Amino acid sequence: MTADELPSLTRSQKGWSLAAAILFLIGIAFLGFALNAGVLRPFAIGWVALQIFGYAGALKLTNGEVAHPLFKSQVILHAIALMLLVVSIVKVLQ
């Protein structure tokens, strides 16, 4: 299959896949920070593991449909995890 034969993604699919990729990269960056600094290691490892298994499982169950509600719920779940992490860091710094 060549690039000319691949179906083009809709705007919604591009948006949700970009959001998932950004959250995954933030998780990897936080994992590196946590391993280096020695803080919140279990959270960082668990969050990245949940992202890997969550996204892979959602894509498998939805047959690769990125704009499916199951995949969207995974993205929102990890956005909430990021918000909880930011809130806990802000709380510690106050």
ZINORHU-V113222 format. One record per backbone hydrogen bond with DSSP energy under -0.5 kcal/mol. NH is the residue of the N-H (numbers start at 0). CO is the residue of the C=O. Records with the same first field share a line. If there is no record, write none. Layout:
NH=CO  CO
This chain:
4=1
5=1
13=9
14=10
15=11
16=12
17=13
18=14
19=15
20=16
21=17
22=18
23=19
24=20
25=21
26=22
27=23
28=24
29=25
30=26
31=27
32=28
33=29
34=30
35=31
36=32
37=33
38=33
43=39
44=40
45=41
46=42
47=43
48=44
49=45
50=46
51=47
52=48
53=49
54=50
55=51
56=52
57=53
58=54
59=55
60=56
61=57
62=59
63=58
64=61
65=63
67=64
71=67
72=68
73=69
74=70
75=71
76=72
77=73
78=74
79=75
80=76
81=77
82=78
83=79
84=80
85=81
86=82
87=83
88=84
89=85
90=86
91=87
92=88
93=89
